[in-house]
C-alpha cells in the first residue's frame, strides 16, 4: 500500500491492519522532513 506522508492517514491504516495481521511494517518516508 502506498500512502501520503500524513500522520493521521498512516495511523488509521496501521490501526485497521493491526486487527487483521499480527505484524504491520512501515518503511520509507514516515512523516514530513525538513529537507
Secondary structure, 3 states (H helix, E strand, C coil): CCCCCCHHHHHHHHHHHHHHCCCCCCCCCCCCCCC
